């Protein structure tokens, strides 16, 4: 089992819809969780960090964390074509290493 | 302030050559990380430092890979006797540490290494 898994893409949503991205992780001791956006040919850019169970909202983005289920998600409301990118889930494990998932490619169709 | 910088941005090496990739972290960021990213994959952890101490090098793929951060600021990732499978983008990231806990990582633009 990989340490961080994400639902395989590509994920296509129409403009204005909600995009839902999911991530599971294996280390129960993990305490810090991050979502990064990566455009083709660019480096990852931090969108959200979440440390506690529940929801955290920032503009059109909402991160959700459920430590009991070892699950973290990212919702993007009112999706725009400029949101088309690969979204990377990253987990800081109990041994202080940050592990990235393989990424989910999102395409927002105008 | 300035973000993480990396140089060179692109490097073409002939198989068997040694290369050195440089990372200049955000000022004041104690933690520094190196990742390798193959096309279509997520970044794979290579190694990380807190100040000058290399705390984890478990991701380095072979003993041809070596990283250092002698003064706790700039870091160099060296690859000896490059092989074609070393072709990838090498990403550097840095983060703050507060009371022993490191926070969000900020990435540099990466170095794209092509081994021919």
Interface residues (C-beta under 8 A of the other chain):
Chain A: X4 X32 X34 X36 X42 X43 X44 X45 X46 X49 X88 X90 X92 X95 X96 X97 X98 X99 X100 X101 X102 X103
Chain B: X33 X35 X41 X42 X43 X44 X45 X48 X55 X56 X58 X91 X102 X103 X104 X105 X106 X107 X108 X109 X110
